[in-house]
Amino acid sequence: MKTKNNLNRRKFFGMSLLAAGGLITSARAQSSCELKSTPEQPEGPFYPILDQSDKDTDLTSVIGLKGKAIGKVIIVQGKVQDLDCQPVESALVEIWQACHTGKYNHTSDPNPAPADPNFQYWGRAVTDKLGFYQFKTIVPGAYPAGGNWIRPPHIHFKIQKLGYIELITQMYFLGESLNDQDLILNRLQPIARQNVIVPLIKSDETEYPIANFNISLEKI
């Protein structure tokens, strides 16, 4: 009986070591996940200066109006994570953009293109426990930025969370010919540019194409 008990103890001790080793290996694997901060981009001159009553996550309509925004409707979504790949919960994600004609809802915008009264222009979302956010919007129009420079379609982002460095960036669309000529986008190194240019992907979950734009924040 003594021998049997000793064998059982040794077997249990060995299994415990294996389990502990597995946990350590798993922890190491998780801790080896590292991200680089999403590249910063200029805020630009058209960040909203006038408050609006409707600043929810659906930019394709405005509360109190029956019309719908003109343009290609898309879903913009993604995860906000820290540099260790951990989700950042309750981060405030703001987006603002031009409507389908390339016009901003801003008094300083010199673009003579018509505005869209049924487009919201600016929205806010708060990330969930998984760091997930989502907006319904449209692909913005390109617009002149001076001289022969035409800015490609893009969406501005501002992400804030207590304990993290505020991030301002821009998201671009894969396949847009104006991307290669954009003076702001091309200030980034090639690898960094890949982090802010996203494809539009068809999904069975929604009738609209999805742009997945994941964001990584650096802690203070």
Sequence and secondary structure as in RCSB ss.txt:
>XXXX:A:sequence
MKTKNNLNRRKFFGMSLLAAGGLITSARAQSSCELKSTPEQPEGPFYPILDQSDKDTDLTSVIGLKGKAIGKVII
VQGKVQDLDCQPVESALVEIWQACHTGKYNHTSDPNPAPADPNFQYWGRAVTDKLGFYQFKTIVPGAYPAGGNWI
RPPHIHFKIQKLGYIELITQMYFLGESLNDQDLILNRLQPIARQNVIVPLIKSDETEYPIANFNISLEKI
>XXXX:A:secstr
 HHHHHHHHHHHHHHHHHHHHHHHHHHHHHHT            TTS  S  S  SSBTTS TT      S EEE
EEEEEEETTS B TT EEEEE   TTS  S TT    S   TT   EEEEE  TT EEEEEEE    EE STT E
E SEEEEEEE TTB  EEEEEEETT GGGGG TTGGGS HHHHHTTEE  EEETTEEEEEEE  EEE B 
